[in-house]
Amino acid sequence: MIAILGPTATGKTALAAHLADRLGSEVISADSRQVYRRMDLGTGKDLVDYEVEGRHIPYHLIDIAEPGTKYNVYQYQQDFLRAYEDITSRGMLPIVCGGSGLYIESVLRGYRMADVPENKELRQRLEGKSLEELTAILKTYKNLHNTTDTDTAKRAIRAIEIAEFGQREETSFPQLNSLVIGVSIDRELRRAKITRRLKQRLEEGMVDEVKRLLAEGIAPEDLIYYGLEYKFLTLYATGQLSYEEMFSQLEIAIHQFAKRQMTWFRGMEKRGVTIHWIDATLPMEQKIDEIIALMNNEE
């Protein structure tokens, strides 16, 4: 398998699609929010990237869950394996691509995960606590898989719920032989791309997307649970933030998120994952050639 990872706004998806086109392969998404249907602009699906010179590149694990539901890493592992086995059964090399470090690492390192049920008693005890208080509680648990993706109280409570449950009834996961490619980008260039992309998505109708989801009957707190764009746009759509406040706070949050992504990837390297970093600003063909050369060296 080939894995392509990196922080937001580095062009990972386009690179994965072009590589899949060169190899005659397919892409498995590793994005914790692109699994949701009708959440397109806010999750940055950029499905146009899967069209390469008029050819459609098949992708997996995008648009597989309904908004308002809580997809998790345990479900991702199961869905990933089905897609992986489907692709390899047809003689192709899967390419997993995304920026959700927990999802990518769970398949690269073969996390043994449990399907953790809702603990209503625990949730009642934690209800009303601030994000800071919940984060402090979360830090008291050992061997956490998820320590960074807790930017809302709901996410932090779910992380505590998983930690409290422990790793009972674990499911096994195969060890996969993977070549891992990281897409690196200068910090200031990344910040400029994030701001430009945020403005573009707002112009394309990201606010209207959130309003449509709310009109469907999805509870505001369920959209806020997804964090980042959906958190701040929901607060704006429900009158809790002005447009200027929404844009400023969201821009800062995305920059912070990209920084946390890089922290996660550096942590993966410390945990034994070899990542071959490629400059995001190189021409596409040169990036593809570098990956092909790494593949040949691995053989």
BAKOL-280207 format. One record per residue: residue in three letters; chain; x, y, z of N, C-alpha, C, O in turn. Coordinates in steps of 0.1 Angstrom, whole numbers. Layout:
<nodes>
code, unit, n_east, n_north, n_up, ca_east, ca_north, ca_up, c_east, c_north, c_up, o_east, o_north, o_up
ALA, A, X, Y, Z, X, Y, Z, X, Y, Z, X, Y, Z
...
</nodes>
This chain:
<nodes>
code, unit, n_east, n_north, n_up, ca_east, ca_north, ca_up, c_east, c_north, c_up, o_east, o_north, o_up
MET, A, 8, -12, 0, 0, 0, 0, 9, 12, 0, 20, 12, 5
ILE, A, 4, 23, -6, 10, 36, -5, 1, 45, 3, -11, 45, 1
ALA, A, 7, 52, 12, -1, 62, 20, 5, 76, 17, 17, 78, 17
ILE, A, -4, 85, 15, -1, 99, 13, -7, 108, 23, -20, 108, 24
LEU, A, 1, 115, 31, -4, 123, 42, 2, 136, 42, 11, 139, 35
GLY, A, -4, 145, 51, 1, 159, 52, -9, 168, 57, -21, 164, 58
PRO, A, -6, 180, 62, -16, 189, 67, -25, 194, 56, -23, 192, 44
THR, A, -35, 201, 61, -45, 206, 51, -39, 216, 42, -29, 223, 45
ALA, A, -44, 217, 30, -40, 226, 19, -27, 223, 13, -20, 233, 9
THR, A, -23, 211, 13, -10, 207, 7, -11, 200, -7, -1, 197, -13
GLY, A, -24, 198, -11, -26, 191, -24, -25, 176, -24, -21, 170, -34
LYS, A, -27, 170, -12, -26, 156, -11, -35, 148, -20, -31, 139, -27
THR, A, -48, 153, -21, -58, 145, -29, -54, 145, -44, -54, 135, -50
ALA, A, -50, 157, -49, -46, 157, -63, -34, 148, -66, -33, 142, -76
LEU, A, -24, 148, -56, -13, 140, -58, -17, 125, -58, -12, 117, -66
ALA, A, -25, 121, -49, -30, 107, -48, -37, 103, -61, -35, 92, -66
ALA, A, -45, 112, -66, -53, 109, -78, -44, 108, -90, -45, 99, -98
HIS, A, -34, 117, -91, -24, 116, -102, -16, 103, -101, -13, 97, -112
LEU, A, -12, 99, -89, -4, 87, -87, -13, 75, -91, -8, 66, -97
ALA, A, -25, 75, -87, -34, 64, -90, -36, 63, -105, -37, 52, -110
ASP, A, -37, 74, -112, -38, 74, -126, -26, 68, -133, -27, 60, -142
ARG, A, -14, 72, -128, -1, 66, -133, 0, 51, -131, 4, 44, -139
LEU, A, -5, 46, -119, -4, 32, -115, -16, 24, -119, -15, 12, -117
GLY, A, -26, 30, -124, -39, 23, -126, -45, 18, -114, -49, 6, -113
SER, A, -46, 26, -104, -50, 22, -90, -62, 30, -86, -68, 38, -94
GLU, A, -66, 29, -73, -77, 36, -67, -73, 41, -53, -63, 37, -47
VAL, A, -81, 51, -49, -77, 59, -37, -87, 55, -25, -99, 55, -28
ILE, A, -82, 53, -13, -90, 52, -1, -88, 64, 7, -77, 67, 11
SER, A, -99, 72, 9, -98, 84, 17, -95, 81, 32, -100, 71, 37
ALA, A, -87, 89, 39, -85, 88, 53, -88, 102, 59, -79, 109, 64
ASP, A, -101, 106, 58, -105, 118, 63, -118, 116, 72, -127, 110, 67
SER, A, -117, 121, 84, -127, 117, 94, -141, 124, 91, -151, 121, 97
ARG, A, -141, 135, 83, -153, 142, 80, -158, 140, 66, -170, 142, 63
GLN, A, -150, 136, 57, -154, 134, 43, -163, 122, 41, -168, 119, 30
VAL, A, -164, 114, 52, -173, 103, 51, -188, 107, 51, -196, 99, 47
TYR, A, -191, 120, 55, -204, 124, 56, -210, 129, 43, -204, 138, 36
ARG, A, -222, 125, 39, -229, 130, 27, -233, 144, 29, -237, 148, 40
ARG, A, -233, 152, 18, -238, 165, 18, -230, 175, 26, -234, 187, 28
MET, A, -219, 170, 32, -210, 179, 39, -198, 180, 30, -187, 174, 32
ASP, A, -199, 189, 19, -189, 189, 9, -179, 200, 10, -167, 198, 11
LEU, A, -184, 212, 10, -175, 224, 10, -168, 225, 24, -156, 228, 24
GLY, A, -175, 222, 34, -169, 223, 48, -159, 213, 50, -150, 215, 59
THR, A, -160, 201, 44, -149, 191, 46, -139, 191, 35, -129, 184, 36
GLY, A, -140, 200, 25, -130, 201, 15, -129, 189, 6, -117, 185, 3
LYS, A, -140, 183, 2, -139, 171, -6, -131, 172, -19, -124, 163, -23
ASP, A, -133, 184, -26, -125, 186, -38, -126, 174, -47, -116, 169, -52
LEU, A, -138, 170, -50, -140, 158, -58, -135, 160, -73, -132, 150, -80
VAL, A, -134, 172, -77, -128, 175, -90, -114, 170, -91, -109, 167, -102
ASP, A, -107, 169, -80, -93, 164, -80, -92, 149, -85, -82, 145, -89
TYR, A, -103, 142, -84, -104, 128, -88, -106, 127, -103, -108, 116, -108
GLU, A, -106, 138, -110, -107, 138, -125, -93, 142, -130, -89, 153, -129
VAL, A, -86, 133, -137, -73, 135, -142, -73, 134, -157, -74, 122, -162
GLU, A, -71, 145, -164, -71, 145, -179, -83, 137, -185, -82, 129, -194
GLY, A, -95, 140, -179, -107, 134, -184, -110, 120, -179, -120, 115, -182
ARG, A, -101, 115, -171, -103, 101, -165, -107, 102, -151, -102, 110, -143
HIS, A, -117, 95, -147, -122, 95, -133, -114, 84, -125, -113, 73, -129
ILE, A, -109, 89, -114, -101, 80, -105, -111, 75, -94, -116, 83, -86
PRO, A, -113, 62, -93, -122, 57, -83, -117, 60, -69, -105, 58, -66
TYR, A, -126, 64, -60, -123, 66, -46, -132, 59, -37, -143, 55, -41
HIS, A, -128, 57, -25, -135, 49, -15, -136, 57, -1, -127, 65, 1
LEU, A, -146, 54, 6, -148, 60, 20, -151, 75, 20, -147, 82, 30
ILE, A, -157, 80, 10, -163, 93, 9, -178, 92, 7, -182, 84, -1
ASP, A, -185, 100, 14, -200, 99, 13, -206, 86, 17, -213, 80, 9
ILE, A, -202, 81, 28, -207, 68, 33, -215, 68, 46, -220, 58, 50
ALA, A, -217, 80, 52, -224, 82, 64, -233, 94, 63, -230, 103, 56
GLU, A, -244, 94, 71, -253, 105, 72, -249, 116, 81, -244, 112, 92
PRO, A, -250, 129, 78, -247, 139, 88, -256, 137, 100, -267, 133, 100
GLY, A, -250, 141, 112, -256, 139, 124, -252, 127, 131, -254, 125, 144
THR, A, -247, 117, 124, -242, 105, 130, -228, 106, 135, -221, 116, 131
LYS, A, -223, 97, 143, -209, 98, 148, -201, 87, 143, -200, 76, 149
TYR, A, -194, 89, 132, -185, 79, 126, -172, 79, 134, -168, 89, 139
ASN, A, -166, 67, 136, -154, 67, 144, -143, 58, 138, -145, 52, 128
VAL, A, -132, 58, 145, -120, 51, 139, -122, 36, 139, -117, 29, 130
TYR, A, -130, 30, 148, -133, 16, 147, -141, 13, 134, -137, 3, 127
GLN, A, -151, 21, 131, -158, 19, 119, -149, 21, 107, -150, 14, 97
TYR, A, -140, 31, 108, -131, 33, 97, -122, 21, 94, -121, 18, 82
GLN, A, -117, 15, 104, -109, 3, 101, -116, -8, 94, -111, -14, 85
GLN, A, -129, -10, 98, -136, -20, 91, -139, -17, 77, -138, -25, 68
ASP, A, -143, -4, 75, -146, 0, 61, -134, 1, 53, -134, -3, 41
PHE, A, -122, 5, 59, -110, 5, 52, -106, -9, 47, -102, -11, 35
LEU, A, -107, -19, 56, -103, -33, 52, -111, -38, 40, -106, -44, 31
ARG, A, -124, -35, 40, -133, -39, 29, -128, -33, 16, -127, -39, 6
ALA, A, -125, -20, 16, -121, -13, 4, -107, -18, 0, -104, -20, -12
TYR, A, -98, -20, 10, -84, -25, 7, -85, -39, 0, -78, -41, -10
GLU, A, -93, -48, 6, -94, -61, 0, -101, -61, -13, -97, -69, -22
ASP, A, -110, -52, -16, -117, -51, -29, -106, -47, -39, -106, -52, -50
ILE, A, -98, -37, -36, -88, -31, -46, -78, -42, -48, -74, -44, -60
THR, A, -72, -48, -38, -61, -58, -40, -66, -70, -47, -59, -77, -54
SER, A, -79, -74, -45, -85, -86, -51, -85, -84, -66, -86, -94, -74
ARG, A, -85, -71, -71, -85, -68, -85, -71, -65, -90, -69, -60, -101
GLY, A, -61, -69, -82, -47, -68, -86, -41, -54, -86, -31, -51, -93
MET, A, -47, -45, -79, -42, -31, -78, -36, -28, -65, -38, -35, -55
LEU, A, -27, -17, -65, -21, -13, -53, -29, -1, -47, -30, 9, -53
PRO, A, -35, -3, -35, -43, 8, -29, -34, 20, -25, -23, 18, -21
ILE, A, -40, 32, -26, -34, 44, -22, -43, 50, -11, -54, 55, -15
VAL, A, -39, 51, 1, -47, 57, 12, -42, 71, 13, -30, 74, 13
CYS, A, -51, 81, 14, -48, 95, 14, -56, 103, 23, -68, 102, 23
GLY, A, -50, 111, 31, -58, 120, 40, -49, 127, 50, -37, 125, 51
GLY, A, -56, 135, 58, -50, 143, 69, -54, 140, 83, -49, 146, 92
SER, A, -63, 130, 84, -67, 126, 98, -57, 116, 103, -58, 104, 100
GLY, A, -48, 121, 111, -37, 113, 116, -41, 100, 123, -35, 90, 121
LEU, A, -51, 101, 131, -56, 89, 139, -60, 78, 129, -57, 67, 131
TYR, A, -68, 82, 119, -73, 72, 109, -62, 66, 101, -61, 54, 100
ILE, A, -52, 74, 97, -41, 69, 89, -33, 59, 97, -29, 48, 93
GLU, A, -29, 64, 109, -21, 56, 118, -28, 43, 122, -21, 33, 124
SER, A, -41, 43, 124, -48, 31, 128, -47, 20, 118, -47, 8, 122
VAL, A, -45, 24, 105, -43, 13, 95, -29, 10, 92, -25, -1, 89
LEU, A, -20, 20, 93, -6, 18, 91, 0, 10, 102, 9, 1, 99
ARG, A, -4, 12, 114, 2, 5, 126, -7, -6, 131, -3, -13, 141
GLY, A, -18, -8, 125, -27, -19, 129, -32, -18, 143, -32, -27, 150
TYR, A, -38, -6, 146, -44, -5, 160, -54, -16, 162, -62, -19, 153
ARG, A, -54, -21, 174, -65, -30, 178, -75, -22, 186, -73, -17, 197
MET, A, -87, -20, 180, -97, -12, 185, -109, -19, 190, -113, -30, 185
ALA, A, -116, -13, 199, -129, -18, 204, -140, -9, 199, -138, 3, 198
ASP, A, -152, -15, 196, -164, -7, 193, -170, -2, 206, -177, -10, 212
VAL, A, -168, 10, 210, -171, 15, 223, -186, 20, 223, -189, 29, 216
PRO, A, -194, 14, 232, -208, 19, 233, -209, 32, 241, -200, 36, 248
GLU, A, -221, 38, 239, -223, 50, 247, -225, 47, 262, -232, 38, 265
ASN, A, -219, 55, 270, -219, 54, 285, -228, 66, 290, -222, 76, 293
LYS, A, -241, 64, 291, -250, 75, 295, -247, 80, 309, -247, 92, 311
GLU, A, -243, 71, 318, -240, 76, 332, -228, 85, 332, -228, 95, 339
LEU, A, -218, 81, 325, -205, 89, 324, -208, 102, 317, -203, 112, 322
ARG, A, -216, 102, 307, -220, 115, 300, -227, 124, 309, -225, 136, 308
GLN, A, -236, 119, 317, -243, 127, 326, -234, 134, 337, -235, 145, 340
ARG, A, -224, 126, 341, -214, 131, 351, -206, 142, 345, -202, 152, 352
LEU, A, -203, 141, 332, -194, 151, 325, -201, 163, 319, -195, 173, 316
GLU, A, -214, 161, 319, -222, 172, 313, -220, 185, 320, -221, 186, 332
GLY, A, -218, 196, 313, -216, 209, 319, -202, 213, 322, -199, 225, 325
LYS, A, -193, 203, 321, -179, 207, 323, -173, 214, 310, -178, 212, 299
SER, A, -164, 223, 313, -158, 230, 302, -148, 222, 294, -144, 211, 298
LEU, A, -145, 226, 282, -135, 219, 273, -122, 218, 281, -115, 207, 280
GLU, A, -118, 228, 288, -105, 228, 295, -106, 217, 306, -96, 209, 308
GLU, A, -117, 216, 313, -118, 206, 324, -118, 192, 318, -112, 183, 324
LEU, A, -125, 190, 307, -126, 177, 300, -112, 173, 295, -108, 161, 296
THR, A, -105, 183, 290, -91, 180, 284, -82, 175, 296, -74, 166, 294
ALA, A, -83, 182, 307, -75, 178, 319, -79, 164, 324, -70, 156, 327
ILE, A, -92, 160, 323, -96, 146, 327, -90, 136, 317, -85, 126, 321
LEU, A, -90, 140, 304, -86, 131, 294, -71, 128, 296, -67, 117, 293
LYS, A, -63, 138, 300, -49, 136, 302, -45, 126, 313, -34, 122, 314
THR, A, -55, 123, 322, -52, 114, 333, -52, 99, 328, -48, 90, 336
TYR, A, -57, 97, 316, -57, 83, 311, -44, 80, 304, -38, 88, 298
LYS, A, -40, 67, 304, -28, 63, 298, -31, 57, 284, -42, 52, 282
ASN, A, -21, 56, 276, -21, 49, 263, -33, 54, 254, -41, 45, 249
LEU, A, -35, 67, 253, -46, 72, 245, -42, 72, 230, -31, 76, 227
HIS, A, -51, 67, 221, -49, 69, 207, -52, 83, 203, -44, 89, 195
ASN, A, -62, 89, 208, -67, 102, 204, -64, 113, 215, -72, 113, 225
THR, A, -54, 121, 213, -52, 132, 223, -52, 146, 217, -50, 156, 224
THR, A, -55, 147, 204, -54, 160, 197, -67, 164, 191, -70, 176, 190
ASP, A, -75, 155, 187, -87, 158, 179, -99, 160, 189, -110, 154, 187
THR, A, -98, 169, 198, -108, 172, 208, -111, 187, 210, -109, 192, 220
ASP, A, -115, 193, 199, -117, 207, 199, -131, 212, 203, -134, 223, 203
THR, A, -139, 202, 207, -152, 205, 212, -155, 197, 225, -148, 186, 226
ALA, A, -163, 201, 234, -166, 194, 246, -172, 180, 242, -168, 170, 249
LYS, A, -180, 179, 232, -186, 166, 228, -175, 156, 224, -176, 144, 228
ARG, A, -165, 161, 216, -154, 152, 212, -146, 147, 224, -142, 136, 225
ALA, A, -144, 157, 233, -136, 153, 245, -143, 143, 254, -137, 134, 259
ILE, A, -156, 145, 255, -164, 135, 263, -164, 121, 256, -162, 111, 263
ARG, A, -165, 121, 243, -164, 108, 236, -150, 102, 238, -149, 90, 240
ALA, A, -140, 110, 238, -126, 104, 240, -125, 99, 254, -118, 88, 256
ILE, A, -131, 105, 264, -130, 100, 278, -138, 87, 278, -134, 78, 285
GLU, A, -149, 87, 271, -158, 75, 271, -150, 63, 266, -151, 52, 271
ILE, A, -142, 65, 255, -134, 54, 249, -123, 50, 259, -120, 38, 260
ALA, A, -117, 60, 265, -106, 57, 274, -111, 49, 286, -105, 40, 291
GLU, A, -123, 53, 291, -129, 47, 303, -133, 32, 300, -131, 23, 308
PHE, A, -137, 30, 287, -141, 16, 283, -129, 7, 283, -130, -5, 286
GLY, A, -118, 13, 279, -106, 5, 278, -106, -3, 264, -115, -1, 256
GLN, A, -96, -11, 263, -95, -19, 250, -100, -33, 251, -93, -42, 248
ARG, A, -112, -34, 256, -119, -48, 257, -125, -51, 243, -127, -43, 235
GLU, A, -127, -64, 241, -133, -69, 229, -126, -63, 217, -133, -59, 207
GLU, A, -113, -64, 217, -105, -58, 206, -107, -66, 193, -109, -78, 193
THR, A, -106, -59, 182, -106, -66, 169, -92, -66, 163, -85, -56, 165
SER, A, -88, -77, 157, -74, -77, 152, -74, -69, 139, -84, -68, 132
PHE, A, -62, -65, 135, -60, -57, 122, -47, -62, 116, -37, -62, 123
PRO, A, -47, -65, 104, -35, -70, 97, -24, -60, 97, -27, -48, 95
GLN, A, -11, -64, 97, 0, -55, 95, 2, -54, 80, 4, -63, 73
LEU, A, 1, -41, 75, 2, -39, 61, 16, -33, 57, 21, -25, 65
ASN, A, 22, -38, 46, 34, -32, 42, 32, -20, 34, 26, -20, 23
SER, A, 36, -8, 39, 32, 5, 33, 44, 14, 31, 54, 14, 39
LEU, A, 44, 21, 20, 53, 32, 17, 46, 44, 20, 35, 47, 15
VAL, A, 51, 52, 30, 44, 64, 35, 50, 77, 29, 62, 79, 31
ILE, A, 42, 85, 22, 47, 97, 16, 41, 109, 24, 28, 109, 26
GLY, A, 49, 118, 28, 44, 130, 35, 45, 142, 25, 56, 144, 19
VAL, A, 35, 151, 24, 36, 163, 16, 39, 174, 25, 30, 178, 33
SER, A, 51, 180, 23, 55, 191, 32, 53, 205, 25, 54, 206, 13
ILE, A, 51, 215, 33, 49, 228, 28, 54, 239, 38, 52, 237, 50
ASP, A, 60, 249, 33, 65, 260, 41, 53, 266, 49, 42, 267, 44
ARG, A, 55, 269, 62, 45, 273, 71, 37, 285, 66, 25, 286, 66
GLU, A, 45, 295, 61, 38, 307, 57, 30, 305, 44, 19, 311, 42
LEU, A, 35, 297, 35, 28, 293, 23, 15, 285, 26, 5, 288, 20
ARG, A, 16, 276, 36, 5, 269, 41, -6, 278, 46, -18, 277, 43
ARG, A, -2, 288, 54, -11, 297, 60, -18, 305, 49, -30, 308, 50
ALA, A, -11, 310, 39, -17, 317, 28, -27, 309, 20, -37, 314, 16
LYS, A, -23, 296, 18, -32, 287, 10, -45, 284, 18, -56, 284, 13
ILE, A, -44, 283, 31, -55, 280, 40, -65, 292, 39, -77, 290, 38
THR, A, -60, 304, 40, -68, 316, 40, -75, 318, 27, -87, 321, 26
ARG, A, -67, 316, 16, -73, 317, 2, -84, 306, 0, -94, 309, -6
ARG, A, -81, 294, 5, -91, 284, 3, -104, 286, 11, -115, 283, 6
LEU, A, -102, 291, 23, -114, 294, 31, -122, 305, 25, -135, 303, 24
LYS, A, -116, 315, 19, -124, 326, 12, -131, 320, 0, -143, 323, -2
GLN, A, -124, 311, -7, -130, 305, -19, -142, 297, -16, -153, 297, -23
ARG, A, -141, 289, -5, -152, 280, -1, -164, 288, 4, -176, 284, 2
LEU, A, -161, 299, 11, -172, 307, 15, -180, 314, 3, -192, 315, 3
GLU, A, -172, 318, -7, -178, 323, -19, -186, 313, -27, -196, 316, -33
GLU, A, -182, 300, -26, -189, 289, -33, -201, 284, -26, -209, 276, -31
GLY, A, -204, 290, -13, -216, 286, -7, -215, 278, 6, -225, 270, 9
MET, A, -204, 279, 13, -203, 270, 25, -213, 274, 36, -217, 265, 43
VAL, A, -216, 286, 37, -227, 290, 47, -240, 284, 43, -247, 279, 52
ASP, A, -243, 284, 30, -256, 279, 26, -256, 263, 28, -267, 258, 31
GLU, A, -245, 257, 27, -244, 243, 29, -248, 240, 44, -256, 230, 46
VAL, A, -243, 247, 53, -246, 245, 67, -261, 248, 70, -267, 241, 77
LYS, A, -266, 259, 64, -280, 262, 65, -289, 251, 60, -299, 248, 66
ARG, A, -285, 245, 49, -293, 234, 44, -293, 222, 53, -303, 215, 55
LEU, A, -281, 219, 59, -281, 208, 69, -289, 211, 81, -296, 202, 86
LEU, A, -289, 223, 86, -298, 227, 97, -312, 226, 93, -321, 221, 101
ALA, A, -316, 230, 81, -330, 229, 76, -334, 215, 75, -346, 212, 76
GLU, A, -325, 205, 73, -329, 191, 72, -333, 186, 86, -339, 175, 87
GLY, A, -330, 193, 96, -334, 189, 110, -322, 184, 118, -324, 179, 129
ILE, A, -310, 186, 112, -298, 182, 120, -296, 192, 131, -295, 204, 128
ALA, A, -294, 188, 143, -293, 196, 155, -280, 205, 154, -270, 199, 150
PRO, A, -281, 217, 158, -269, 226, 157, -257, 219, 165, -246, 220, 161
GLU, A, -260, 213, 177, -249, 207, 185, -243, 196, 178, -231, 193, 180
ASP, A, -250, 189, 169, -245, 178, 161, -235, 183, 151, -225, 177, 148
LEU, A, -238, 194, 144, -229, 200, 135, -217, 206, 142, -206, 204, 137
ILE, A, -219, 212, 153, -208, 218, 161, -198, 207, 165, -186, 209, 165
TYR, A, -203, 195, 167, -195, 183, 171, -184, 181, 161, -173, 176, 164
TYR, A, -187, 183, 148, -177, 180, 137, -166, 190, 137, -155, 188, 131
GLY, A, -167, 201, 145, -155, 210, 146, -153, 219, 134, -160, 218, 124
LEU, A, -142, 227, 135, -137, 236, 124, -149, 243, 117, -157, 250, 123
GLU, A, -150, 241, 104, -159, 248, 96, -173, 247, 101, -181, 257, 102
TYR, A, -177, 235, 105, -191, 233, 109, -194, 239, 123, -205, 243, 126
LYS, A, -184, 239, 131, -186, 246, 144, -188, 261, 142, -198, 266, 147
PHE, A, -179, 267, 136, -180, 282, 135, -191, 287, 125, -198, 297, 128
LEU, A, -194, 279, 114, -205, 283, 105, -218, 281, 112, -228, 289, 109
THR, A, -219, 271, 120, -232, 268, 127, -234, 279, 137, -245, 284, 139
LEU, A, -224, 284, 145, -225, 295, 154, -229, 307, 147, -237, 315, 152
TYR, A, -224, 309, 135, -228, 321, 127, -242, 320, 122, -250, 329, 123
ALA, A, -246, 308, 117, -259, 306, 111, -270, 307, 122, -282, 310, 119
THR, A, -267, 304, 135, -276, 305, 146, -275, 318, 153, -281, 319, 164
GLY, A, -268, 327, 148, -268, 341, 153, -259, 343, 165, -260, 353, 172
GLN, A, -250, 333, 168, -241, 334, 180, -228, 341, 177, -221, 345, 186
LEU, A, -225, 343, 164, -213, 350, 159, -216, 359, 148, -225, 355, 140
SER, A, -209, 370, 147, -211, 378, 134, -202, 372, 123, -194, 363, 126
TYR, A, -204, 376, 111, -197, 370, 100, -182, 373, 102, -174, 364, 100
GLU, A, -178, 385, 106, -164, 388, 108, -158, 379, 119, -147, 375, 118
GLU, A, -166, 378, 130, -161, 369, 141, -159, 355, 137, -149, 348, 140
MET, A, -169, 350, 129, -169, 336, 124, -156, 334, 115, -149, 325, 117
PHE, A, -154, 343, 106, -142, 342, 97, -129, 342, 104, -121, 334, 102
SER, A, -128, 352, 113, -115, 353, 121, -113, 341, 129, -101, 336, 129
GLN, A, -123, 337, 137, -121, 325, 146, -118, 312, 138, -111, 304, 142
LEU, A, -125, 311, 127, -124, 299, 119, -110, 298, 112, -104, 288, 112
GLU, A, -106, 309, 107, -92, 310, 101, -82, 306, 111, -73, 298, 108
ILE, A, -83, 311, 123, -73, 308, 134, -74, 293, 137, -63, 286, 139
ALA, A, -86, 288, 138, -88, 274, 142, -82, 264, 131, -76, 254, 134
ILE, A, -83, 268, 118, -78, 259, 108, -63, 260, 108, -56, 249, 106
HIS, A, -57, 271, 110, -42, 272, 112, -37, 263, 123, -27, 256, 122
GLN, A, -45, 264, 135, -41, 256, 146, -42, 241, 143, -34, 233, 148
PHE, A, -53, 238, 136, -55, 224, 132, -44, 218, 123, -39, 207, 125
ALA, A, -39, 226, 113, -28, 222, 105, -16, 220, 113, -8, 211, 111
LYS, A, -14, 228, 123, -2, 227, 132, -3, 214, 140, 7, 207, 142
ARG, A, -16, 211, 145, -18, 198, 152, -16, 186, 143, -10, 176, 148
GLN, A, -20, 187, 131, -17, 176, 121, -2, 173, 120, 2, 162, 121
MET, A, 6, 184, 118, 20, 182, 117, 26, 176, 130, 35, 167, 129
THR, A, 21, 180, 141, 25, 174, 154, 22, 159, 154, 30, 151, 159
TRP, A, 11, 156, 149, 7, 141, 149, 16, 134, 140, 21, 123, 144
PHE, A, 19, 139, 128, 28, 132, 119, 42, 130, 124, 48, 120, 122
ARG, A, 47, 141, 131, 60, 140, 137, 60, 129, 148, 70, 122, 150
GLY, A, 49, 128, 155, 47, 118, 165, 47, 104, 159, 53, 95, 165
MET, A, 41, 103, 147, 41, 90, 140, 55, 86, 137, 59, 74, 139
GLU, A, 63, 95, 133, 77, 92, 130, 85, 87, 143, 93, 78, 142
LYS, A, 82, 94, 154, 88, 89, 167, 83, 75, 171, 90, 68, 178
ARG, A, 71, 72, 167, 65, 59, 170, 69, 48, 160, 64, 37, 160
GLY, A, 78, 51, 151, 84, 41, 142, 79, 41, 128, 83, 32, 120
VAL, A, 71, 51, 124, 66, 51, 110, 76, 60, 102, 78, 71, 105
THR, A, 81, 54, 91, 91, 61, 82, 82, 69, 72, 75, 63, 64
ILE, A, 84, 82, 72, 77, 91, 63, 87, 97, 54, 96, 104, 58
HIS, A, 85, 95, 41, 93, 102, 31, 87, 115, 26, 76, 115, 20
TRP, A, 93, 126, 30, 87, 139, 28, 90, 144, 14, 101, 144, 9
ILE, A, 80, 150, 7, 81, 155, -6, 76, 170, -6, 66, 172, 0
ASP, A, 83, 179, -13, 79, 193, -13, 66, 195, -21, 65, 191, -33
ALA, A, 56, 201, -15, 43, 203, -21, 44, 212, -33, 36, 211, -42
THR, A, 54, 221, -34, 55, 230, -45, 62, 225, -57, 62, 232, -68
LEU, A, 67, 213, -57, 73, 207, -69, 62, 204, -80, 50, 203, -76
PRO, A, 66, 204, -92, 56, 201, -103, 50, 187, -101, 57, 178, -95
MET, A, 38, 185, -104, 31, 172, -102, 39, 160, -107, 41, 150, -100
GLU, A, 44, 161, -119, 51, 150, -125, 64, 147, -118, 67, 135, -116
GLN, A, 70, 157, -112, 83, 154, -105, 79, 147, -92, 86, 138, -87
LYS, A, 68, 151, -85, 64, 145, -73, 61, 130, -76, 65, 121, -68
ILE, A, 54, 127, -87, 50, 114, -90, 63, 106, -93, 64, 94, -88
ASP, A, 72, 111, -100, 85, 104, -103, 93, 101, -90, 99, 90, -89
GLU, A, 93, 110, -81, 100, 108, -68, 93, 96, -61, 100, 88, -55
ILE, A, 80, 95, -61, 73, 84, -54, 76, 71, -61, 78, 61, -55
ILE, A, 76, 71, -74, 79, 59, -82, 93, 54, -79, 95, 42, -77
ALA, A, 102, 64, -78, 116, 60, -75, 117, 54, -61, 124, 44, -59
LEU, A, 109, 59, -51, 109, 53, -38, 103, 39, -38, 108, 30, -31
MET, A, 93, 37, -46, 87, 24, -47, 97, 14, -53, 98, 3, -48
ASN, A, 104, 18, -63, 114, 9, -69, 125, 6, -59, 131, -5, -59
ASN, A, 129, 16, -50, 139, 13, -40, 135, 4, -29, 143, -4, -23
GLU, A, 121, 4, -27, 116, -5, -16, 115, -20, -21, 116, -29, -12
GLU, A, 115, -22, -34, 113, -35, -39, 126, -44, -37, 126, -55, -41
</nodes>
